[in-house]
Amino acid sequence: MKMASPESLYREKMQDLQKQLNNVMETINSNAKVEAFLNSRVGQYLDQHPFVSFSLLVFVALSLVPVGLFLTVIAGTAIAACIGVLIIEGFVISVGGLVLLCVLGGLVVVSLGVSAVLCVFYVVVSSVLNYTHAYRMALKSKTTELSEEIPAPEKTFKNS
């Protein structure tokens, strides 16, 4: 039984992963709402500026928890207001709003930092992978050239 080389297994797995990713992207892009958004001015701007898009995505993902907690506090205070604690509600909403403002401001900084670090990581990893692939290809071609340059030993038979 012939064993496949690790490079061919890696290439095959990457092709399968790329096919799955392309299927997901086709599904998303075929949605009418997504097409309408991508054709808008905002969609075109985000398409032309991937770092801004990624930063916005990270910010939205990181801000879901504080916004959800804030809305929970609002719902809790609304119930308390129905019971008659209007002063506490105004105070808690004001403090909660200030806390949310501070947290979202911090998340803007964190999301930009995370986006920058991930972009640098992507560039470094892709450069390292390209370098190692080029090195392997050069090494493989050099061994092929050396094997072609070295003549095969000729068998000589002495007649006695």
C-alpha positions as CSV (number, residue, x, y, z in Angstrom):
1,M,0.0,0.0,0.0
2,K,1.4,3.4,-1.0
3,M,1.6,6.1,1.7
4,A,0.6,9.6,0.7
5,S,3.2,12.3,1.5
6,P,2.3,14.8,4.2
7,E,2.3,17.6,1.6
8,S,-0.3,15.9,-0.5
9,L,-2.5,15.3,2.5
10,Y,-2.1,18.9,3.6
11,R,-2.9,20.1,0.1
12,E,-6.0,17.8,-0.1
13,K,-7.3,19.0,3.3
14,M,-6.7,22.6,2.3
15,Q,-8.7,22.1,-0.9
16,D,-11.6,20.5,1.0
17,L,-11.6,23.4,3.5
18,Q,-11.5,25.9,0.7
19,K,-14.5,24.2,-1.0
20,Q,-16.5,24.3,2.2
21,L,-15.6,28.0,2.8
22,N,-16.6,28.8,-0.8
23,N,-20.0,27.0,-0.3
24,V,-20.6,29.1,2.9
25,M,-19.6,32.3,1.1
26,E,-22.0,31.5,-1.8
27,T,-24.8,30.9,0.6
28,I,-24.2,34.2,2.4
29,N,-23.7,36.2,-0.8
30,S,-26.9,34.8,-2.4
31,N,-29.1,36.3,0.3
32,A,-31.0,39.3,-1.1
33,K,-30.4,41.4,2.0
34,V,-26.7,40.8,1.9
35,E,-26.6,41.7,-1.8
36,A,-28.5,44.9,-1.1
37,F,-26.1,45.8,1.7
38,L,-23.0,45.1,-0.4
39,N,-24.4,47.3,-3.2
40,S,-25.0,50.2,-0.8
41,R,-22.3,52.9,-0.2
42,V,-21.5,51.6,3.3
43,G,-21.1,48.0,1.9
44,Q,-18.8,49.2,-0.8
45,Y,-16.7,51.2,1.6
46,L,-16.4,48.2,4.0
47,D,-15.5,46.0,1.0
48,Q,-12.7,48.4,0.0
49,H,-11.4,48.7,3.7
50,P,-11.1,45.2,5.2
51,F,-9.3,46.4,8.4
52,V,-12.2,48.8,9.2
53,S,-14.7,45.9,8.5
54,F,-12.7,43.6,10.7
55,S,-12.5,46.2,13.5
56,L,-16.2,46.8,13.3
57,L,-16.9,43.1,13.4
58,V,-14.7,42.7,16.5
59,F,-16.3,45.7,18.2
60,V,-19.8,44.4,17.6
61,A,-18.9,40.9,18.8
62,L,-17.2,42.3,22.0
63,S,-20.1,44.7,22.7
64,L,-22.9,42.1,22.6
65,V,-22.3,41.1,26.3
66,P,-22.3,44.6,27.8
67,V,-25.3,45.7,25.7
68,G,-27.2,42.6,26.7
69,L,-26.3,43.1,30.4
70,F,-27.4,46.8,30.1
71,L,-30.7,45.8,28.5
72,T,-31.2,43.3,31.3
73,V,-30.6,46.0,33.9
74,I,-33.1,48.2,32.0
75,A,-35.7,45.5,32.1
76,G,-35.1,44.9,35.8
77,T,-35.4,48.6,36.5
78,A,-38.5,48.9,34.4
79,I,-40.1,46.2,36.6
80,A,-38.9,48.1,39.7
81,A,-40.5,51.3,38.2
82,C,-43.8,49.5,37.9
83,I,-43.6,48.8,41.6
84,G,-43.0,52.5,42.2
85,V,-39.3,53.1,42.5
86,L,-38.9,55.8,39.8
87,I,-36.0,57.6,41.5
88,I,-33.9,54.5,41.7
89,E,-34.7,53.7,38.1
90,G,-33.5,57.0,36.8
91,F,-30.3,56.7,38.9
92,V,-29.6,53.2,37.8
93,I,-30.2,53.9,34.2
94,S,-28.0,57.0,34.3
95,V,-25.2,55.0,36.0
96,G,-25.7,52.1,33.7
97,G,-25.6,54.4,30.7
98,L,-22.3,55.9,31.8
99,V,-20.8,52.5,32.6
100,L,-22.0,51.2,29.1
101,L,-20.4,54.3,27.5
102,C,-17.1,53.7,29.3
103,V,-17.1,49.9,28.5
104,L,-17.9,50.6,24.8
105,G,-15.2,53.2,24.6
106,G,-12.7,50.7,26.0
107,L,-14.0,48.0,23.6
108,V,-13.3,50.4,20.7
109,V,-9.6,50.5,21.8
110,V,-9.5,46.8,22.5
111,S,-11.1,45.9,19.1
112,L,-8.7,48.0,17.2
113,G,-5.8,46.4,19.1
114,V,-7.1,42.9,18.6
115,S,-7.7,43.6,14.9
116,A,-4.1,45.0,14.5
117,V,-2.6,42.0,16.3
118,L,-4.6,39.5,14.3
119,C,-3.7,41.3,11.0
120,V,0.0,41.3,12.0
121,F,-0.3,37.6,13.0
122,Y,-1.8,36.8,9.6
123,V,0.9,38.6,7.7
124,V,3.7,36.9,9.8
125,V,2.1,33.4,9.5
126,S,1.5,33.7,5.7
127,S,5.1,35.0,5.2
128,V,6.5,32.1,7.2
129,L,4.4,29.6,5.4
130,N,5.4,31.1,2.0
131,Y,9.1,31.0,3.0
132,T,9.0,27.4,4.2
133,H,7.1,26.3,1.1
134,A,9.6,28.1,-1.2
135,Y,12.5,26.6,0.8
136,R,11.1,23.1,0.4
137,M,10.5,23.6,-3.3
138,A,14.1,24.9,-3.7
139,L,15.5,22.0,-1.7
140,K,13.4,19.5,-3.7
141,S,14.6,21.0,-7.1
142,K,18.2,21.0,-5.8
143,T,18.1,17.3,-4.9
144,T,16.5,16.6,-8.3
145,E,19.3,18.5,-10.1
146,L,22.0,16.7,-8.1
147,S,20.6,13.3,-8.8
148,E,20.5,14.2,-12.5
149,E,24.2,15.4,-12.5
150,I,25.7,12.4,-10.8
151,P,26.2,9.6,-13.4
152,A,25.2,6.1,-12.5
153,P,28.2,3.8,-11.9
154,E,29.0,1.6,-14.8
155,K,29.4,-2.0,-14.2
156,T,32.6,-3.4,-15.5
157,F,33.4,-7.1,-15.7
158,K,36.9,-8.3,-15.9
159,N,37.5,-11.4,-18.0
160,S,40.2,-13.5,-16.5
